[in-house]
Amino acid sequence: MDPQMRPATPDVDPMVTAAVKNVRDRFGSEGLRDLMALAQMELRNAEQAERRLAYDESANTSSGSLDAADTQAWLAFTEAEPDR
């Protein structure tokens, strides 16, 4: 197996495994390719949001205050439509 195609953790959540198998069983290889493409987009969005939040947190921590709306900011950022 290609090292880049291995799960990030050895214990994949059963819900993730079930989701992939459900897509495979219902939509075949084309559905799996679509799932992978969408997952890659979501991965980029989530990683970008994490970097942004980490940067914001480090900036807020240095000033001694933390924003109580971090969860709402995370949700708003990750649910926003990506620029196309």
trRosetta pair geometry for C-beta under 8 A, 3 or more apart (Angstrom, degrees):
i j d omega theta_ij theta_ji phi_ij phi_ji
1 5 5.8 -121 173 79 95 110
1 6 6.1 105 119 -71 126 87
2 5 4.2 71 71 7 98 112
2 6 7.7 -154 92 -25 55 76
3 6 5.9 -38 -158 3 41 116
7 10 7.2 135 86 -99 115 19
7 12 4.9 -98 -131 -71 163 111
9 12 6.7 150 78 -73 88 53
12 16 5.3 -107 173 76 99 125
12 17 5.5 110 113 -53 119 99
13 16 4.6 91 67 1 88 103
13 17 7.2 -162 94 -4 48 85
14 17 5.4 -54 -146 40 40 113
14 18 6.0 41 155 -21 71 105
15 18 5.7 -52 -144 37 30 112
15 19 6.4 34 154 -23 63 104
16 19 5.8 -52 -149 32 30 112
16 20 6.6 27 155 -15 64 105
17 20 6.0 -58 -152 37 30 108
17 21 6.3 24 155 -13 66 110
18 21 5.8 -59 -144 42 31 108
18 22 6.1 35 156 -24 66 107
19 22 5.8 -54 -147 34 28 112
19 23 6.6 26 155 -16 63 104
20 23 5.9 -56 -152 36 31 108
20 24 6.3 32 151 -20 65 108
20 32 7.4 53 -163 -121 82 95
20 35 7.0 146 -120 139 68 157
21 24 5.4 -52 -144 38 34 115
21 25 6.0 30 158 -17 68 108
22 25 5.9 -56 -142 40 27 106
22 26 6.1 11 163 -6 64 114
23 26 6.2 -67 -140 46 25 99
23 27 5.5 -35 -176 35 67 113
23 31 4.7 -164 174 139 88 117
23 32 6.0 130 119 -81 113 60
23 35 4.9 58 163 -57 167 146
24 27 7.3 -74 -113 57 11 71
24 28 6.9 45 -166 -116 49 18
24 29 7.9 30 -136 -73 75 41
24 31 6.9 -169 -89 83 27 114
24 32 5.6 34 -91 -67 76 114
26 31 6.5 111 85 -89 79 177
27 30 6.1 -104 157 78 94 82
27 31 2.2 93 102 -51 127 144
27 32 7.2 173 91 -24 101 58
27 34 7.3 -59 138 37 150 124
28 31 5.7 108 53 15 48 100
28 32 7.2 -91 126 -3 35 96
29 32 5.5 -53 -148 37 37 113
29 33 6.4 40 153 -21 67 101
30 33 5.8 -51 -151 33 33 111
30 34 6.6 33 150 -17 64 104
31 34 5.5 -53 -149 37 35 112
31 35 6.2 39 151 -22 67 105
32 35 5.4 -50 -145 36 33 115
32 36 6.3 35 155 -20 65 104
33 36 5.7 -53 -148 36 31 111
33 37 6.4 31 153 -19 64 105
34 37 5.8 -55 -148 36 31 110
34 38 6.3 26 156 -13 66 108
35 38 6.0 -59 -147 41 28 107
35 39 6.0 29 154 -21 65 110
36 39 5.6 -54 -141 38 29 113
36 40 6.4 34 156 -23 63 103
37 40 5.8 -51 -151 31 30 112
37 41 6.8 30 151 -17 62 102
38 41 5.7 -52 -153 34 36 112
38 42 6.4 32 152 -15 67 106
39 42 5.7 -56 -146 41 33 110
39 43 6.1 40 152 -26 66 105
40 43 5.5 -50 -145 33 31 116
40 44 6.6 33 155 -18 62 101
41 44 5.9 -55 -154 34 31 109
41 45 6.5 28 150 -16 65 107
41 82 6.3 -116 -174 -10 110 158
42 45 5.5 -54 -147 38 35 112
42 46 6.1 33 156 -19 69 107
43 46 5.9 -54 -142 38 28 108
43 47 6.2 25 159 -15 64 109
44 47 6.0 -58 -143 40 27 107
44 48 6.1 28 157 -19 64 109
45 48 5.8 -58 -148 38 27 111
45 49 6.3 26 155 -18 64 108
45 77 7.8 168 177 141 92 81
45 78 5.8 114 140 -135 112 67
45 82 6.2 -108 -81 -77 116 111
46 49 5.7 -55 -147 37 30 111
46 50 6.3 32 153 -20 65 105
46 78 6.1 39 -93 -121 66 118
47 50 5.6 -51 -146 35 33 113
47 51 6.4 33 155 -18 65 103
48 51 5.8 -53 -149 36 31 110
48 52 6.3 30 152 -19 64 108
48 77 8.0 -143 104 162 93 119
49 52 5.6 -55 -146 38 31 112
49 53 6.2 28 156 -16 66 107
49 74 6.0 96 168 -142 126 70
49 77 4.6 142 -116 115 111 129
49 78 5.2 -30 -50 -67 165 89
50 53 5.8 -55 -143 40 29 108
50 54 6.1 31 156 -21 64 107
51 54 5.7 -55 -146 37 29 111
51 55 6.3 30 154 -18 64 106
52 55 5.8 -55 -149 37 30 111
52 56 6.2 28 153 -16 65 107
52 77 6.8 -159 71 -149 146 161
53 56 5.5 -53 -142 40 33 111
53 57 6.0 35 156 -22 66 106
53 70 6.5 87 -145 -160 112 103
53 73 7.2 145 -98 104 98 117
53 74 6.2 15 -77 -86 141 96
54 57 5.7 -52 -144 36 28 112
54 58 6.4 27 156 -18 62 105
55 58 5.9 -56 -148 36 29 108
55 59 6.4 27 153 -16 64 107
56 59 5.7 -58 -149 39 31 111
56 60 6.1 26 155 -15 67 110
56 67 7.3 -41 154 20 119 133
56 70 7.7 167 103 -115 130 96
56 73 7.7 -77 85 127 171 159
57 60 5.7 -57 -142 42 30 108
57 61 5.9 32 158 -24 66 108
57 66 7.4 14 -137 -128 76 93
57 70 7.5 42 -80 -116 98 138
58 61 5.7 -49 -137 35 29 112
58 62 6.5 32 159 -22 60 104
59 62 6.1 -55 -153 31 28 109
59 63 7.0 13 153 -6 60 107
60 63 6.0 -66 -154 43 35 102
60 65 5.8 -88 -171 87 89 64
60 66 5.4 98 139 -108 130 46
60 67 5.9 -105 -112 -13 156 88
61 64 7.4 49 -175 -73 33 22
61 66 7.0 27 -80 -80 66 88
66 70 7.5 -38 172 -34 94 127
67 70 5.5 124 89 -52 93 80
67 73 7.4 38 115 -14 136 140
69 72 4.6 -50 -171 46 83 116
69 73 5.7 91 127 -29 87 96
70 73 5.5 -56 -146 37 32 113
70 74 6.3 36 155 -23 66 103
71 74 5.7 -51 -150 33 32 113
71 75 6.4 28 154 -15 65 106
72 75 5.8 -54 -146 39 33 110
72 76 6.1 32 156 -18 66 108
73 76 5.8 -55 -143 39 29 110
73 77 6.1 27 158 -19 64 110
74 77 5.9 -61 -147 38 25 108
74 78 6.1 7 164 -6 65 113
75 78 6.3 -63 -138 44 25 98
75 79 5.8 10 168 -7 65 119
76 79 6.3 -66 -136 45 21 101
76 80 6.4 38 159 -44 60 102
77 80 6.0 -45 -154 8 27 116
81 84 7.7 -41 152 -24 105 102
